[in-house]
Amino acid sequence: MIYEADLWVAVAFVLFLLVLVRLGAHRSVFGVLDGRRDRIQSELDEAKRLRSEAEEVLAEYKRRQAEAEREAEALIRSAEEEGERLQTEARAKVEEFVARRTKMAENKIAQAEAQALAEVRSAAADAAVAAAEKILGNAVKGKVADKLIADGIRDLQTKLN
């Protein structure tokens, strides 16, 4: 039993531990462990604080995003209403333009008809004067005929024009 290696290793280990305790090494080890524990705890506290700040920032961004979406929807609605209003105004302007052009065309047609009617009347009057001149020229002779023809022509021209 004296020569067994396990026994001597155990005895040496116990003596080593006693020497370490006597020198105060356990305080250094516990101090290092306590320091590490405190540092880890402070890092965990900092991580919790950062997480809560990140959640607050995330909530703020979500609120801003929702607000931006509402504003965008309002802008879209406004643009659609403005587009409909402009379309209605454009349609009204086109209808007014077409009505004005139609009226102008009708006036031009009426003027052309009046001018054509005047030209036809003038041509008819000229033809009637020429025919009356021929008829009266063949039927009546002399000064009386000339006077009647001239008076008839003047009368006819004033009545027809």
C-alpha positions as CSV (number, residue, x, y, z in Angstrom):
1,M,0.0,0.0,0.0
2,I,2.9,2.4,0.6
3,Y,4.1,1.9,-2.9
4,E,0.9,2.5,-4.7
5,A,1.1,5.5,-7.0
6,D,-2.5,6.5,-6.6
7,L,-2.1,7.0,-3.0
8,W,1.0,9.2,-3.4
9,V,-0.8,11.2,-6.1
10,A,-3.7,11.8,-3.8
11,V,-1.4,12.8,-0.9
12,A,0.6,15.2,-3.2
13,F,-2.6,16.7,-4.5
14,V,-4.0,17.3,-1.0
15,L,-0.6,18.8,0.1
16,F,-0.7,21.0,-3.0
17,L,-4.2,22.2,-2.2
18,L,-3.2,23.0,1.4
19,V,-0.2,25.0,0.1
20,L,-2.5,26.9,-2.2
21,V,-5.0,27.6,0.6
22,R,-2.1,28.7,2.9
23,L,-0.8,31.1,0.3
24,G,-4.3,32.6,-0.4
25,A,-4.5,31.4,-4.0
26,H,-8.2,30.5,-3.4
27,R,-8.9,34.2,-2.8
28,S,-7.2,35.1,-6.1
29,V,-9.1,32.4,-8.0
30,F,-12.4,33.4,-6.3
31,G,-11.6,37.1,-7.0
32,V,-11.0,36.4,-10.6
33,L,-14.2,34.3,-10.8
34,D,-16.2,37.0,-8.9
35,G,-14.7,39.7,-11.3
36,R,-15.7,37.6,-14.3
37,R,-19.1,37.0,-12.9
38,D,-19.6,40.7,-12.3
39,R,-18.3,41.5,-15.8
40,I,-20.7,38.9,-17.3
41,Q,-23.6,40.3,-15.2
42,S,-22.8,43.9,-16.4
43,E,-22.7,42.6,-20.0
44,L,-26.0,40.9,-19.5
45,D,-27.5,44.1,-18.1
46,E,-26.1,46.1,-21.0
47,A,-27.5,43.5,-23.4
48,K,-30.9,43.8,-21.8
49,R,-30.7,47.6,-21.9
50,L,-29.7,47.5,-25.6
51,R,-32.5,45.0,-26.4
52,S,-35.1,47.3,-24.8
53,E,-33.7,50.3,-26.7
54,A,-33.8,48.2,-29.9
55,E,-37.4,47.2,-29.2
56,E,-38.3,50.9,-28.6
57,V,-36.5,51.9,-31.9
58,L,-38.3,49.0,-33.7
59,A,-41.7,50.2,-32.3
60,E,-40.9,53.8,-33.4
61,Y,-39.9,52.6,-36.9
62,K,-43.1,50.5,-37.2
63,R,-45.2,53.5,-36.1
64,R,-43.4,55.7,-38.6
65,Q,-43.9,53.1,-41.3
66,A,-47.6,52.9,-40.5
67,E,-47.8,56.7,-40.6
68,A,-45.9,56.8,-43.9
69,E,-48.3,54.2,-45.4
70,R,-51.3,56.2,-44.3
71,E,-49.8,59.4,-45.8
72,A,-49.1,57.5,-49.0
73,E,-52.7,56.2,-49.2
74,A,-53.9,59.7,-48.6
75,L,-51.7,61.0,-51.4
76,I,-52.9,58.2,-53.7
77,R,-56.6,59.0,-52.9
78,S,-55.9,62.7,-53.4
79,A,-54.2,62.0,-56.8
80,E,-57.0,59.8,-57.9
81,E,-59.6,62.5,-57.0
82,E,-57.5,65.1,-58.8
83,G,-57.2,62.9,-61.8
84,E,-61.0,62.3,-61.9
85,R,-61.6,66.0,-61.5
86,L,-59.2,66.8,-64.3
87,Q,-60.7,64.1,-66.5
88,T,-64.2,65.6,-65.9
89,E,-62.9,69.1,-66.7
90,A,-61.2,67.8,-69.8
91,R,-64.3,66.0,-70.9
92,A,-66.4,69.2,-70.4
93,K,-63.9,71.3,-72.3
94,V,-63.9,68.8,-75.2
95,E,-67.7,68.8,-75.3
96,E,-67.7,72.6,-75.2
97,F,-65.1,72.7,-78.0
98,V,-67.1,70.2,-80.1
99,A,-70.3,72.2,-79.5
100,R,-68.6,75.5,-80.4
101,R,-67.1,73.9,-83.6
102,T,-70.5,72.4,-84.5
103,K,-72.1,75.8,-84.1
104,M,-69.4,77.4,-86.2
105,A,-69.9,74.8,-88.9
106,E,-73.7,75.3,-88.8
107,N,-73.2,79.1,-89.1
108,K,-70.9,78.6,-92.1
109,I,-73.4,76.2,-93.7
110,A,-76.2,78.7,-93.1
111,Q,-74.1,81.5,-94.6
112,A,-73.2,79.4,-97.6
113,E,-76.9,78.5,-98.1
114,A,-77.9,82.2,-97.8
115,Q,-75.1,83.2,-100.3
116,A,-76.1,80.4,-102.7
117,L,-79.8,81.5,-102.5
118,A,-78.8,85.1,-103.1
119,E,-76.7,84.0,-106.1
120,V,-79.6,81.9,-107.5
121,R,-82.0,84.8,-107.0
122,S,-79.6,87.1,-108.7
123,A,-79.1,84.7,-111.6
124,A,-82.9,84.2,-111.8
125,A,-83.4,88.0,-111.8
126,D,-80.8,88.4,-114.5
127,A,-82.4,85.7,-116.6
128,A,-85.9,87.2,-116.1
129,V,-84.6,90.6,-117.1
130,A,-83.0,89.2,-120.2
131,A,-86.2,87.2,-121.1
132,A,-88.4,90.2,-120.5
133,E,-86.1,92.4,-122.6
134,K,-86.3,89.9,-125.5
135,I,-90.1,89.5,-125.2
136,L,-90.8,93.2,-125.0
137,G,-88.2,94.0,-127.6
138,N,-90.0,91.7,-130.1
139,A,-93.5,92.8,-129.1
140,V,-93.2,96.6,-128.8
141,K,-91.3,98.8,-131.2
142,G,-90.0,102.4,-131.1
143,K,-89.7,104.9,-128.3
144,V,-92.5,103.5,-126.2
145,A,-90.9,100.1,-126.4
146,D,-87.6,101.4,-125.2
147,K,-89.2,103.3,-122.4
148,L,-91.3,100.3,-121.2
149,I,-88.3,98.0,-121.4
150,A,-86.1,100.3,-119.4
151,D,-88.8,100.9,-116.7
152,G,-89.6,97.2,-116.5
153,I,-85.9,96.3,-116.2
154,R,-85.4,98.8,-113.4
155,D,-88.6,97.7,-111.6
156,L,-87.7,94.0,-111.9
157,Q,-84.2,94.5,-110.7
158,T,-85.3,96.4,-107.6
159,K,-87.9,93.8,-106.7
160,L,-85.7,90.8,-107.2
161,N,-82.6,92.1,-105.5
